[in-house]
Amino acid sequence: MRERTLVLLKPDCVQRRLVGQMISRFENKGFNIVAMKLLRISPDLARQHYAEHVSKPFYPGLERFITGGPVVALIVEGPEAIRVVREMLGATSGLQSAPGTIRGDFSCSRQMNLVHASDGPAAAAREIALYFDDGEIQADELTLRPWLLAADE
């Protein structure tokens, strides 16, 4: 099943100049990037994005972090993209993430964990709508798709 998920390359990822490596991982897996932009998350957008965490004690630090520098927002599309992308990221804490995952290879922090990805279909739809207008999403079919998946997949 083809799905779309929001991926944020967080300020630590951008500052560490890891954006290209992160994008390469998703492309190497065979996913299609159908939208991408560099932006600065405002406090208001952070509160919308992390609405379920706003009342928690750790939220002020989270907001300072996510608004502290530019992020790259992506929509990644492909078979079971929501689950697979989250597995590619690894556990939230880089110290608990398996080697070979993004966080396992590049992070040793719970907060400075480089990348966010939607955790389910409802979250993906809500988060994509926060960051992208319909006109910003490119729905073109990749010409190499027959070389990534069998016709019945």
C-alpha positions as CSV (number, residue, x, y, z in Angstrom):
1,M,0.0,0.0,0.0
2,R,1.4,3.4,-1.0
3,E,1.4,5.9,1.7
4,R,2.7,9.4,2.4
5,T,4.4,10.5,5.6
6,L,5.8,13.7,6.9
7,V,9.5,13.8,7.7
8,L,11.2,16.7,9.4
9,L,14.9,17.0,9.3
10,K,15.3,18.8,12.5
11,P,17.6,21.8,13.3
12,D,20.4,19.5,14.6
13,C,20.3,17.6,11.3
14,V,20.5,20.8,9.3
15,Q,23.3,22.3,11.5
16,R,25.3,19.1,11.3
17,R,25.0,19.1,7.5
18,L,23.4,15.7,7.4
19,V,20.4,16.6,5.2
20,G,21.9,15.0,2.1
21,Q,22.7,11.8,3.8
22,M,19.2,11.6,5.3
23,I,17.5,12.2,1.9
24,S,19.8,9.6,0.3
25,R,18.6,7.0,2.8
26,F,15.0,7.5,1.9
27,E,15.7,7.6,-1.8
28,N,18.0,4.5,-1.6
29,K,15.2,2.6,0.0
30,G,13.1,3.4,-3.1
31,F,10.8,6.0,-1.6
32,N,9.7,9.0,-3.6
33,I,10.0,12.5,-2.2
34,V,6.9,14.3,-3.4
35,A,7.4,17.6,-1.5
36,M,10.3,19.3,0.2
37,K,11.1,22.8,1.7
38,L,13.5,24.5,4.0
39,L,11.7,26.5,6.7
40,R,11.8,27.9,10.2
41,I,9.1,26.5,12.5
42,S,7.4,29.3,14.4
43,P,6.3,28.8,18.0
44,D,2.7,28.7,16.8
45,L,3.4,26.0,14.3
46,A,5.4,24.1,16.9
47,R,2.4,24.2,19.3
48,Q,0.1,22.9,16.5
49,H,2.6,20.1,15.5
50,Y,3.2,19.0,19.1
51,A,-0.3,19.8,20.4
52,E,-0.4,16.6,22.5
53,H,2.8,17.7,24.3
54,V,2.1,21.4,25.0
55,S,1.0,20.9,28.6
56,K,3.9,18.5,29.4
57,P,6.9,19.7,31.5
58,F,9.4,19.0,28.7
59,Y,7.5,21.0,26.1
60,P,9.2,24.4,26.5
61,G,12.6,22.8,25.8
62,L,11.2,21.0,22.8
63,E,9.8,24.2,21.4
64,R,13.1,26.0,21.9
65,F,14.8,23.2,20.1
66,I,12.5,22.8,17.1
67,T,12.2,26.6,16.6
68,G,15.9,27.1,17.1
69,G,17.0,26.8,13.5
70,P,15.8,25.8,10.0
71,V,14.3,22.4,9.3
72,V,13.8,20.6,6.0
73,A,10.2,19.3,5.7
74,L,9.6,16.3,3.3
75,I,6.7,14.3,2.2
76,V,8.0,10.7,1.6
77,E,5.8,8.4,-0.4
78,G,6.0,4.7,-1.0
79,P,4.8,1.2,0.1
80,E,4.0,1.2,3.9
81,A,6.0,4.5,4.1
82,I,4.7,5.4,7.6
83,R,5.9,2.1,9.2
84,V,9.1,1.7,7.2
85,V,10.3,5.3,7.6
86,R,9.8,5.0,11.4
87,E,11.8,1.8,11.4
88,M,14.5,3.5,9.4
89,L,14.7,6.2,12.1
90,G,15.1,3.8,15.0
91,A,14.2,4.4,18.7
92,T,13.6,7.9,19.8
93,S,16.8,8.0,21.8
94,G,19.9,7.6,19.7
95,L,21.5,5.6,22.5
96,Q,18.7,3.0,22.3
97,S,18.6,2.9,18.5
98,A,20.0,-0.1,16.7
99,P,23.1,0.4,14.5
100,G,22.0,0.8,10.9
101,T,19.1,3.1,11.8
102,I,19.4,6.8,11.3
103,R,19.4,7.6,15.0
104,G,21.6,4.6,15.8
105,D,24.2,5.7,13.3
106,F,24.1,9.5,13.9
107,S,22.6,10.4,17.3
108,C,23.4,9.9,21.0
109,S,20.5,12.0,22.4
110,R,16.8,11.7,23.0
111,Q,16.0,15.3,21.9
112,M,18.8,15.8,19.4
113,N,17.6,12.8,17.4
114,L,17.8,14.5,13.9
115,V,14.5,13.4,12.3
116,H,10.8,13.3,13.0
117,A,8.3,11.1,11.1
118,S,4.6,10.7,11.5
119,D,3.5,7.9,13.7
120,G,0.3,6.8,11.9
121,P,-2.0,7.6,9.0
122,A,-4.1,10.2,11.0
123,A,-0.9,12.0,12.2
124,A,0.6,11.9,8.7
125,A,-2.5,13.5,7.2
126,R,-2.6,16.2,9.9
127,E,1.1,16.9,9.8
128,I,1.3,17.0,6.0
129,A,-1.5,19.6,6.0
130,L,0.4,21.7,8.6
131,Y,3.5,22.0,6.4
132,F,2.3,21.7,2.8
133,D,-0.5,23.1,0.6
134,D,-1.9,20.7,-2.0
135,G,-0.2,22.7,-4.8
136,E,3.2,22.0,-3.3
137,I,2.9,18.2,-3.6
138,Q,4.2,16.6,-6.8
139,A,2.4,13.4,-7.6
140,D,4.4,12.3,-10.6
141,E,5.1,8.6,-10.9
142,L,8.7,7.7,-10.8
143,T,9.9,6.2,-14.1
144,L,12.0,3.7,-12.2
145,R,9.1,2.3,-10.2
146,P,9.1,-1.0,-12.3
147,W,12.7,-1.5,-11.1
148,L,11.8,-1.0,-7.4
149,L,8.6,-3.1,-7.1
150,A,6.9,-6.0,-8.9
151,A,3.8,-5.1,-10.8
152,D,1.6,-6.7,-8.2
153,E,3.1,-5.0,-5.2
